[in-house]
Amino acid sequence: MWQKIKTYFIAHVVGLALVLGGWYLSIMNTSADRWQAVKFLSGANLVGLIMILIGAYFPEIWIAIKNRGQKS
């Protein structure tokens, strides 16, 4: 039981970290473009979007792989 809770919790924490990291990266790049400051990372909006998409689907994919072959 604890193993299942730990698997779900870790998967969702990693997914949340990816979503928040992608969001932060996109926001930082937009503010750097707007105020003509030094660019934080070239193409950061695209990288941020990819991080958000991976973070959104990562937990369910991880859990499905972990539960593959197990019966409820």
PyMOL commands that set and color helices and strands:
alter all, ss='L'
color gray80, all
select helices_A, chain A and resi 2-34+44-67
alter helices_A, ss='H'
color red, helices_A
deselect
rebuild
show_as cartoon
